Amino acid sequence: MSRRTATMTLTAVLLVALVALAWLVPVPYVAMSPGPIENTLGNVDGKPIIKIDGRRTYPTTGQLDLTTVAVTSPDQKLDVAGVIAGWVDPSVAVVPRDYIYPPDQTPAQVQQQNAEQMETSQQSAIAAAMREVGVKVPSAVQVRAVVEKSPAVGRLKAADILVAVDGTKTTSAQQVVDLVGKHKPGDQIRLSVRRAGKPLDVTITTGRSPDDPNRAFVGVQPIDGFDFPFPVTVNLGQDIGGPSAGTMFALAIVDKLTTDNLTGGKHIAGTGTIEADGKVGPIGGIQQKIAGAKRGGASTFLVPADNCAAAAGAPTDGIRLVRVATLHDAVTALEALQKNPNAQVTSCAR
C-alpha cells in the first residue's frame, strides 16, 4: 500500500470515528413530547381524582382530560441522534436545556418547584371553581407544611388556617413571618388556628433558626391561601408537576358541583394555569399537549388565549381548538357545545 493510500485510509477511519463520537456526545438540548393524560372526572388507583365532601355533588359523564408534556429528565442530555429524531417528529420539540432547566437549579430543586406549583395550582383551581358556582371563598393564611423536628411538630398541621399571631389578626404569609421575627429564640408565641372548621389556640416555644441562631424559629411554611367552606381534595396519583393542570381541575370541580353536564358526554381536553379569580394563563408545550389529546381521542381542546398563536400551528385535524381567557369562558363554551355541537365559540384560528 502506498503512503498516499495509507494516509487516506487513516484519515477516513479517523473521520468515521469522529462522526461516530459526535453522534454519541450529549448536546445541550432537551426534547418535549406528548406526555400522560388524565381524566379529571375519573379515578386513579380506585380513588376519584376530585373528591368533594360536605357539599352535594352531581353525576358526570364524558371526560375532562388534563394534558402533560414529557421532557428529557434533568439528569440526562440528548445526543445528536436524539436531536435529529426530535426535529423530524412533528409532535416533538427540541429546545435548549436552559429553557426548561435553569442552570442554577439542581434536578431536586426543579422537582420540588414543580411539586409546589402543582399544589398551588390545585388550591387556586378549587377557589376559582367555588367562586364560579357562587360559593364565597375568603382568603386566609394557611400552613403549607411543618418542618421536621421543629417546635411546630405535633402542634400545627398542613392546611391549618393561621387566624392570629399573639392576638394580631393575620392577613398575609409575610405578616406571619414578620410577627414571628419579632421574637427571640425561647420566647412563647400564641397562635390562633382554625382546623377543619374548629378554632384552636396553640402556644409554641420558639427554637433557633437553622440559618441564624439568633432568630426565632417555629417551623411552619405559611402561604397566602383560602378558607374553603367545604373540603375538596385532588388526588392525581402520579408524578405530574407544575401549574398547567389548574384549568382542568377547576372545570371538573364545577362539573361536579352543578346539575349541568359540562361535557355533554363528550371527550374534552385542555390545559392552562388558573388564578383564584378564574383567569386562565399560558403554558409551555401547547403543540405537544394538543398532539397528546388528539391521540387520546379528545374532540375538543381548551387553549389558553395567550397560547392560541402557537396552538394554531399544531396538526389539528379532527380536534377543535377553543380559546379561553377565563374559567367562565371555558364553562360558557362547553355549555354552548353541549347544547349544540356546531355552536359558534371562540376558536384559535390559523
Phi, psi and chi 1 to 4 in degrees:
 res  aa     phi    psi   chi1   chi2   chi3   chi4
   1 MET       -  132.6  179.5 -176.0  -63.2      -
   2 SER   -71.8  161.2   67.0      -      -      -
   3 ARG   -61.1  -38.7  179.3  177.0  -65.7  179.2
   4 ARG   -63.5  -43.7 -177.3  170.9  179.4  -85.5
   5 THR   -65.8  -41.4  -58.8      -      -      -
   6 ALA   -62.8  -41.0      -      -      -      -
   7 THR   -63.7  -43.6  -59.2      -      -      -
   8 MET   -65.6  -39.0  -69.0  179.2   64.3      -
   9 THR   -64.0  -45.4  -60.0      -      -      -
  10 LEU   -62.6  -41.6  179.0   59.6      -      -
  11 THR   -61.5  -43.1  -58.2      -      -      -
  12 ALA   -63.4  -42.5      -      -      -      -
  13 VAL   -62.7  -44.4  169.6      -      -      -
  14 LEU   -63.4  -39.1  -69.6  173.5      -      -
  15 LEU   -63.6  -44.9 -179.1   59.5      -      -
  16 VAL   -61.8  -41.4  170.0      -      -      -
  17 ALA   -64.2  -41.6      -      -      -      -
  18 LEU   -65.0  -42.0  -72.4  171.8      -      -
  19 VAL   -62.7  -43.9  170.2      -      -      -
  20 ALA   -62.5  -40.7      -      -      -      -
  21 LEU   -65.3  -44.3 -179.7   62.5      -      -
  22 ALA   -61.9  -34.2      -      -      -      -
  23 TRP   -63.2  -29.9 -167.2 -100.7      -      -
  24 LEU   -98.7  -15.2  -61.8  174.1      -      -
  25 VAL   -70.4  131.8  169.4      -      -      -
  26 PRO   -62.7  144.6  -21.8   33.6      -      -
  27 VAL  -121.7  155.6  -68.9      -      -      -
  28 PRO   -78.5   57.7   30.3  -35.9      -      -
  29 TYR  -134.0  157.5  -69.1   90.8      -      -
  30 VAL  -130.0  158.0  -64.1      -      -      -
  31 ALA  -108.0  137.9      -      -      -      -
  32 MET  -112.5  125.5  -60.2  168.3   57.5      -
  33 SER  -136.6  166.1   58.0      -      -      -
  34 PRO   -56.7  132.1  -25.9   35.3      -      -
  35 GLY  -107.3 -168.4      -      -      -      -
  36 PRO   -63.0  152.9  -18.9   30.4      -      -
  37 ILE  -122.1  151.7   60.3  175.6      -      -
  38 GLU  -138.4  137.1  -74.7  -71.2   -5.8      -
  39 ASN   -81.0  110.2  174.8   21.2      -      -
  40 THR   -68.1  -12.2   56.1      -      -      -
  41 LEU   -90.0   -4.7  -65.9  175.5      -      -
  42 GLY  -100.9 -160.5      -      -      -      -
  43 ASN  -118.7  155.5  -62.4  -32.4      -      -
  44 VAL  -132.2  125.9  170.2      -      -      -
  45 ASP    53.9   38.0  -63.2  -29.1      -      -
  46 GLY    80.5    2.0      -      -      -      -
  47 LYS  -117.1  141.9  -62.2  179.4 -179.2  179.2
  48 PRO   -65.3  138.4   22.8  -31.9      -      -
  49 ILE   -62.9  -40.3  -69.8  179.8      -      -
  50 ILE  -111.7  116.9  -57.5  -66.4      -      -
  51 LYS  -118.5  124.6 -175.8  175.0 -176.5  -66.8
  52 ILE  -118.7  127.7  -59.1  173.9      -      -
  53 ASP  -117.9  152.1  -65.5  -54.5      -      -
  54 GLY    73.3   15.8      -      -      -      -
  55 ARG  -151.8  141.1 -175.0   83.6  172.3 -167.2
  56 ARG   -66.3  135.6 -176.7  177.8 -179.9 -178.5
  57 THR  -121.5  166.1   58.7      -      -      -
  58 TYR  -127.3  151.6  -60.4   88.1      -      -
  59 PRO   -62.3  148.6  -19.4   31.0      -      -
  60 THR  -126.8  156.3   60.2      -      -      -
  61 THR  -133.2  176.8   61.6      -      -      -
  62 GLY    71.9 -165.7      -      -      -      -
  63 GLN  -135.6  145.2  -67.9 -174.1 -142.4      -
  64 LEU  -126.1   89.4  -75.3  170.3      -      -
  65 ASP   -84.2  129.9  -73.1   -8.6      -      -
  66 LEU   -84.0  147.3   64.8   83.7      -      -
  67 THR  -120.3  152.7   51.8      -      -      -
  68 THR  -135.3  170.7   67.6      -      -      -
  69 VAL  -120.5  131.2  173.3      -      -      -
  70 ALA   -89.3  127.3      -      -      -      -
  71 VAL  -123.7  142.2 -175.5      -      -      -
  72 THR   -48.4  129.7  -51.9      -      -      -
  73 SER   -61.6  153.2   63.5      -      -      -
  74 PRO   -63.5  -21.0   20.2  -31.2      -      -
  75 ASP   -96.6   11.7   55.5   -7.9      -      -
  76 GLN  -125.0  156.0  -65.4  179.9  -24.8      -
  77 LYS  -133.0  147.1  -67.8 -177.6  179.8 -179.9
  78 LEU   -72.6  149.5  -69.7  179.9      -      -
  79 ASP   -98.3  177.2   54.1   26.4      -      -
  80 VAL   -58.7  -39.7  174.2      -      -      -
  81 ALA   -60.9  -40.3      -      -      -      -
  82 GLY   -67.4  -37.9      -      -      -      -
  83 VAL   -63.3  -47.3  170.3      -      -      -
  84 ILE   -63.5  -41.0  -66.3  175.1      -      -
  85 ALA   -61.1  -38.6      -      -      -      -
  86 GLY   -67.8  -36.9      -      -      -      -
  87 TRP   -65.6  -32.7  -78.4  -21.0      -      -
  88 VAL   -89.3   -8.3  -60.6      -      -      -
  89 ASP   -98.5  114.4 -173.4  -20.6      -      -
  90 PRO   -64.6  -17.1   22.8  -33.1      -      -
  91 SER   -91.6   -0.1   68.2      -      -      -
  92 VAL  -116.4  139.5  176.7      -      -      -
  93 ALA  -116.8  130.8      -      -      -      -
  94 VAL  -104.5  120.1  176.6      -      -      -
  95 VAL  -130.4  158.0  -61.8      -      -      -
  96 PRO   -57.2  140.6  -25.7   35.3      -      -
  97 ARG   -57.1  -38.7 -170.9  178.1 -170.8  -80.8
  98 ASP   -65.9  -17.6  -69.0   -6.6      -      -
  99 TYR   -67.4  -32.0  176.2   76.8      -      -
 100 ILE  -101.5  -44.0  -58.2  -65.3      -      -
 101 TYR  -118.0  102.0  -58.1  118.3      -      -
 102 PRO   -55.1  137.8  -23.9   33.6      -      -
 103 PRO   -64.1  -18.7   21.6  -32.5      -      -
 104 ASP   -92.8    9.7   58.4  -15.8      -      -
 105 GLN  -119.7  138.9  -71.7 -174.4  -29.0      -
 106 THR   -81.6  161.8   66.2      -      -      -
 107 PRO   -54.4  -38.8  -29.5   36.8      -      -
 108 ALA   -65.2  -38.1      -      -      -      -
 109 GLN   -67.8  -39.1  -71.5  173.0  -32.9      -
 110 VAL   -61.9  -44.7  170.8      -      -      -
 111 GLN   -63.2  -42.5 -174.7  176.1   17.0      -
 112 GLN   -63.7  -41.9  176.8   64.4   24.9      -
 113 GLN   -62.7  -43.1 -177.8 -178.4   40.2      -
 114 ASN   -62.3  -39.8  -74.4  -20.6      -      -
 115 ALA   -65.0  -41.7      -      -      -      -
 116 GLU   -66.5  -39.5  -69.0  175.6   -5.8      -
 117 GLN   -64.4  -38.6  -71.6  176.3  -23.3      -
 118 MET   -63.3  -44.3  170.8   60.0   80.5      -
 119 GLU   -62.3  -46.2  179.8 -175.5  -10.6      -
 120 THR   -63.2  -40.1  -59.1      -      -      -
 121 SER   -60.4  -41.7  172.0      -      -      -
 122 GLN   -64.7  -42.3  -68.5  172.9   -0.8      -
 123 GLN   -63.4  -42.7  -65.0  -64.0  -57.8      -
 124 SER   -65.5  -37.7  -64.4      -      -      -
 125 ALA   -64.0  -42.5      -      -      -      -
 126 ILE   -62.6  -45.7  -64.8  168.1      -      -
 127 ALA   -62.5  -46.1      -      -      -      -
 128 ALA   -63.1  -41.4      -      -      -      -
 129 ALA   -66.2  -44.8      -      -      -      -
 130 MET   -60.7  -43.4  -72.9 -175.0  176.4      -
 131 ARG   -67.4  -32.6  -70.2  169.2  176.7  171.8
 132 GLU   -63.2  -33.8  174.5   65.8   23.0      -
 133 VAL   -95.9    9.8  -59.1      -      -      -
 134 GLY    91.6   13.0      -      -      -      -
 135 VAL   -89.6  131.5  175.8      -      -      -
 136 LYS   -76.1  131.2  -68.0 -176.2  178.0  179.9
 137 VAL  -129.4   98.8 -177.8      -      -      -
 138 PRO   -73.2  151.6   23.7  -31.0      -      -
 139 SER   -74.8  155.0  -61.3      -      -      -
 140 ALA  -159.7  161.6      -      -      -      -
 141 VAL   -94.6  122.5 -177.7      -      -      -
 142 GLN  -112.6  159.2  -70.7  179.3  -72.0      -
 143 VAL   -88.1  115.3  174.3      -      -      -
 144 ARG   -75.2  -45.0  167.5 -179.2  -80.0  172.2
 145 ALA  -157.9  157.9      -      -      -      -
 146 VAL  -110.1  128.5  176.5      -      -      -
 147 VAL   -70.9  135.8  178.9      -      -      -
 148 GLU   -59.9  142.9  -68.2 -176.2    2.1      -
 149 LYS    57.4   31.0  -60.3  179.9 -179.6  179.6
 150 SER  -106.3  166.8   69.6      -      -      -
 151 PRO   -58.3  -23.5  -26.6   35.8      -      -
 152 ALA   -81.0  -12.8      -      -      -      -
 153 VAL   -60.6  129.0  171.0      -      -      -
 154 GLY    83.4   -8.9      -      -      -      -
 155 ARG  -109.1  -41.3  -46.8  -55.8  -55.6  -81.0
 156 LEU  -120.4  157.9  -63.6  175.0      -      -
 157 LYS  -132.4  155.1  -64.8 -177.5  178.2 -179.1
 158 ALA   -57.7  140.4      -      -      -      -
 159 ALA    83.7   -4.0      -      -      -      -
 160 ASP   -59.1  143.8  -78.9  -10.5      -      -
 161 ILE   -94.0  122.6  -57.7  -64.8      -      -
 162 LEU   -87.7  103.5  -64.2  174.2      -      -
 163 VAL   -83.5  -41.7  178.2      -      -      -
 164 ALA  -155.2  153.9      -      -      -      -
 165 VAL  -122.9  118.3  176.8      -      -      -
 166 ASP    53.2   37.3  -66.4  -34.4      -      -
 167 GLY    86.2   -8.0      -      -      -      -
 168 THR   -91.0  120.9  -60.5      -      -      -
 169 LYS   -63.0  134.2 -176.2  177.4  179.2 -179.7
 170 THR   -94.5  139.5   56.7      -      -      -
 171 THR  -124.6   -9.5   57.9      -      -      -
 172 SER  -156.8  158.5   70.7      -      -      -
 173 ALA   -63.3  -38.9      -      -      -      -
 174 GLN   -63.8  -35.7 -175.3   58.3   50.5      -
 175 GLN   -62.9  -39.0 -178.5 -167.5   21.7      -
 176 VAL   -62.0  -45.0  171.3      -      -      -
 177 VAL   -58.9  -43.7  173.2      -      -      -
 178 ASP   -66.2  -40.5  -66.8  -19.4      -      -
 179 LEU   -67.1  -39.9  -70.9  170.7      -      -
 180 VAL   -65.2  -37.6  171.4      -      -      -
 181 GLY   -65.0  -15.9      -      -      -      -
 182 LYS   -76.5  -13.3  -67.7 -179.2  179.0  179.8
 183 HIS   -92.2  167.6  -73.8  -90.7      -      -
 184 LYS  -113.1  157.8  -64.2  178.7 -179.7  179.2
 185 PRO   -55.1  133.9  -26.9   35.5      -      -
 186 GLY    97.5  -14.5      -      -      -      -
 187 ASP   -72.4  158.1  -73.1   -7.7      -      -
 188 GLN   -99.4  138.1  -71.1 -169.6  -29.3      -
 189 ILE  -118.7  133.0  -67.5 -177.1      -      -
 190 ARG   -98.7  123.0  -66.8 -178.6  -64.5  107.8
 191 LEU  -117.1  128.5  -59.4  173.1      -      -
 192 SER   -97.4  122.3  -63.0      -      -      -
 193 VAL  -126.3  151.1  175.4      -      -      -
 194 ARG  -120.0  121.3 -171.5  159.2   55.8 -108.4
 195 ARG  -123.3  121.0 -180.0 -179.4  -61.2  165.6
 196 ALA    53.4   37.0      -      -      -      -
 197 GLY    85.6   -4.7      -      -      -      -
 198 LYS  -109.1  136.6  -62.1  179.7 -179.8  179.4
 199 PRO   -72.0  149.4   25.0  -32.5      -      -
 200 LEU  -151.9  131.0  178.9   68.0      -      -
 201 ASP  -103.3  129.6  -70.5  -33.5      -      -
 202 VAL  -128.2  131.7  177.3      -      -      -
 203 THR  -112.7  126.9  -60.8      -      -      -
 204 ILE  -125.5  133.1  -64.1  177.4      -      -
 205 THR   -87.0  121.4  -59.3      -      -      -
 206 THR   -70.1  150.0   62.8      -      -      -
 207 GLY  -104.4 -163.7      -      -      -      -
 208 ARG  -100.3  135.6  -63.7 -177.9 -178.1  -84.4
 209 SER   -64.9  136.1  170.1      -      -      -
 210 PRO   -60.3  -24.9  -22.2   33.3      -      -
 211 ASP   -90.5  -24.3  -57.9  -38.1      -      -
 212 ASP  -152.2  106.0 -177.9   -5.3      -      -
 213 PRO   -63.2  -14.1   21.5  -31.9      -      -
 214 ASN   -91.1   -1.5  -64.0  -43.1      -      -
 215 ARG  -107.5  138.2 -174.8  158.5   55.4   89.8
 216 ALA   -66.6  146.1      -      -      -      -
 217 PHE  -138.2  125.2  177.8   64.8      -      -
 218 VAL  -103.4  -43.2  171.8      -      -      -
 219 GLY   100.5   30.6      -      -      -      -
 220 VAL  -121.3  152.2  -64.4      -      -      -
 221 GLN  -109.0   99.7  -61.9  174.9    7.9      -
 222 PRO   -81.7  147.5   30.2  -33.4      -      -
 223 ILE  -135.1  155.0   58.4  169.5      -      -
 224 ASP   -79.0  104.6  -65.7  -41.1      -      -
 225 GLY  -125.5 -142.8      -      -      -      -
 226 PHE  -141.1  151.9  -49.8   96.3      -      -
 227 ASP  -103.2   85.5 -169.8    1.7      -      -
 228 PHE   -70.9  136.6  -64.0  121.1      -      -
 229 PRO   -73.3  -17.2   25.0  -33.6      -      -
 230 PHE  -152.3  151.8   52.6   89.9      -      -
 231 PRO   -78.7  137.0   24.4  -30.4      -      -
 232 VAL  -127.2  127.1  177.0      -      -      -
 233 THR  -115.3  134.7  -54.7      -      -      -
 234 VAL  -107.1  118.7  179.8      -      -      -
 235 ASN  -119.5   93.1  169.5   48.7      -      -
 236 LEU   -80.5  -32.8 -162.4   49.8      -      -
 237 GLY    76.9    5.2      -      -      -      -
 238 GLN  -151.2  170.5   61.0  173.3  -67.7      -
 239 ASP   -80.2   78.2 -171.7   17.8      -      -
 240 ILE  -120.8  127.1  -64.9  176.5      -      -
 241 GLY  -123.8 -178.7      -      -      -      -
 242 GLY    89.1  173.2      -      -      -      -
 243 PRO   -98.4    0.3   35.7  -34.8      -      -
 244 SER   -76.1   -7.3   66.3      -      -      -
 245 ALA   -89.9   -0.1      -      -      -      -
 246 GLY   -53.7  -46.1      -      -      -      -
 247 THR   -63.2  -40.3  -64.4      -      -      -
 248 MET   -71.9  -34.1  -57.2  -48.9  -67.8      -
 249 PHE   -60.6  -47.9  -72.8  141.9      -      -
 250 ALA   -61.3  -41.8      -      -      -      -
 251 LEU   -64.0  -39.7  -77.1  171.0      -      -
 252 ALA   -63.8  -39.0      -      -      -      -
 253 ILE   -66.5  -44.4  -64.2  167.1      -      -
 254 VAL   -58.4  -44.8  169.8      -      -      -
 255 ASP   -61.0  -40.1 -156.8    6.4      -      -
 256 LYS   -73.4  -26.4  -73.7  174.8  175.0  -79.8
 257 LEU   -91.0   -5.3  -70.5  175.6      -      -
 258 THR  -123.6  156.1   53.6      -      -      -
 259 THR   -73.4  -29.8   55.6      -      -      -
 260 ASP   -68.4  142.6  -72.0  -19.2      -      -
 261 ASN   -92.8  101.5 -177.0    0.3      -      -
 262 LEU   -57.7  -39.2  -81.3 -177.6      -      -
 263 THR   -80.3  -20.3   68.6      -      -      -
 264 GLY    63.1   24.6      -      -      -      -
 265 GLY    81.7    4.0      -      -      -      -
 266 LYS   -93.6  170.5  -64.8 -178.3  175.5   60.0
 267 HIS   -98.9  104.9 -167.7  159.5      -      -
 268 ILE  -111.1  141.7  -47.5  -63.8      -      -
 269 ALA  -132.4  168.2      -      -      -      -
 270 GLY   176.9 -172.1      -      -      -      -
 271 THR  -161.6  175.2 -171.8      -      -      -
 272 GLY   133.9  137.4      -      -      -      -
 273 THR   -70.4  165.0   64.0      -      -      -
 274 ILE  -138.9  139.3 -166.5   80.5      -      -
 275 GLU  -101.5  162.6  -61.0  -65.9  -24.3      -
 276 ALA   -62.3  -24.9      -      -      -      -
 277 ASP   -85.8    3.8   61.5    2.7      -      -
 278 GLY    94.6   -0.6      -      -      -      -
 279 LYS   -70.6  132.1 -178.3  179.5  178.8 -179.1
 280 VAL   -96.3  129.4  174.4      -      -      -
 281 GLY  -111.0  163.2      -      -      -      -
 282 PRO   -73.9  161.9   29.0  -35.4      -      -
 283 ILE  -136.6  174.2   49.4   79.4      -      -
 284 GLY   -96.6  160.2      -      -      -      -
 285 GLY    69.5   33.7      -      -      -      -
 286 ILE   -60.8  -40.5 -174.1   65.3      -      -
 287 GLN   -67.6  -36.3  -64.2 -169.1   11.9      -
 288 GLN   -67.7  -36.2  -72.8   69.5   48.7      -
 289 LYS   -69.3  -38.6  -68.5 -176.7  176.3 -177.1
 290 ILE   -64.6  -42.6  -67.1  171.8      -      -
 291 ALA   -61.0  -41.9      -      -      -      -
 292 GLY   -65.2  -40.7      -      -      -      -
 293 ALA   -65.0  -40.2      -      -      -      -
 294 LYS   -63.2  -43.8 -174.7  177.7  176.1 -178.2
 295 ARG   -63.1  -32.2  -68.7  177.6 -173.3  175.3
 296 GLY   -79.5   -6.7      -      -      -      -
 297 GLY   100.5    8.3      -      -      -      -
 298 ALA   -69.8  144.3      -      -      -      -
 299 SER  -101.4  -19.4   58.5      -      -      -
 300 THR  -136.2  139.8  -59.9      -      -      -
 301 PHE  -127.8  126.3 -168.2   94.5      -      -
 302 LEU   -88.7  118.9  -55.8  176.5      -      -
 303 VAL  -111.1  127.3 -178.4      -      -      -
 304 PRO   -55.8  138.9  -24.6   35.0      -      -
 305 ALA   -52.6  -41.0      -      -      -      -
 306 ASP   -73.4   -8.1  -70.1  -18.2      -      -
 307 ASN  -100.8    0.5  -75.4  126.7      -      -
 308 CYS   -60.4  -42.9  -99.8      -      -      -
 309 ALA   -59.0  -45.5      -      -      -      -
 310 ALA   -70.4  -36.6      -      -      -      -
 311 ALA   -65.4  -34.4      -      -      -      -
 312 ALA   -64.5  -17.7      -      -      -      -
 313 GLY   -88.3   -2.2      -      -      -      -
 314 ALA   -84.5  153.1      -      -      -      -
 315 PRO   -64.9  114.4  -18.1   30.6      -      -
 316 THR  -119.9   14.0   56.7      -      -      -
 317 ASP   -59.1  124.7  -66.2  -19.0      -      -
 318 GLY    89.3    0.9      -      -      -      -
 319 ILE  -137.7  134.4 -169.6  166.6      -      -
 320 ARG   -95.4  129.7 -176.7  174.4 -168.1  172.5
 321 LEU   -98.2  119.7  -57.2 -174.9      -      -
 322 VAL  -111.6  126.1  176.7      -      -      -
 323 ARG   -83.2  128.9  177.0 -175.4 -178.0  -83.9
 324 VAL  -133.6  131.9  -65.2      -      -      -
 325 ALA  -104.6  -21.3      -      -      -      -
 326 THR  -140.9  164.4   65.1      -      -      -
 327 LEU   -60.5  -38.7  177.0   60.3      -      -
 328 HIS   -62.5  -37.9 -171.7   68.6      -      -
 329 ASP   -56.7  -45.4  -74.0  -11.2      -      -
 330 ALA   -65.0  -44.4      -      -      -      -
 331 VAL   -62.4  -45.9  170.7      -      -      -
 332 THR   -62.3  -42.9  -58.5      -      -      -
 333 ALA   -64.7  -43.1      -      -      -      -
 334 LEU   -67.6  -37.5  -69.0 -179.2      -      -
 335 GLU   -62.7  -41.2  -72.5  175.1  -19.7      -
 336 ALA   -65.4  -43.2      -      -      -      -
 337 LEU   -70.5  -27.3  -68.0  172.3      -      -
 338 GLN   -65.7  -41.6  174.8 -158.7   17.3      -
 339 LYS   -76.7  -34.3  -63.8  173.4 -177.5  176.8
 340 ASN  -147.5  106.8  176.7   10.2      -      -
 341 PRO   -57.3  -20.9  -23.5   34.2      -      -
 342 ASN  -100.8   14.9  -62.0  -44.3      -      -
 343 ALA   -59.9  147.5      -      -      -      -
 344 GLN   -83.1  108.1  -64.6  -63.1  -46.7      -
 345 VAL  -121.8  158.6  -64.8      -      -      -
 346 THR   -64.3  126.5  -53.4      -      -      -
 347 SER  -119.9  169.7   64.0      -      -      -
 348 CYS   -94.3   95.2  -66.4      -      -      -
 349 ALA   -77.5  150.3      -      -      -      -
 350 ARG   -69.0      -  -72.2 -176.3 -179.0  -85.0
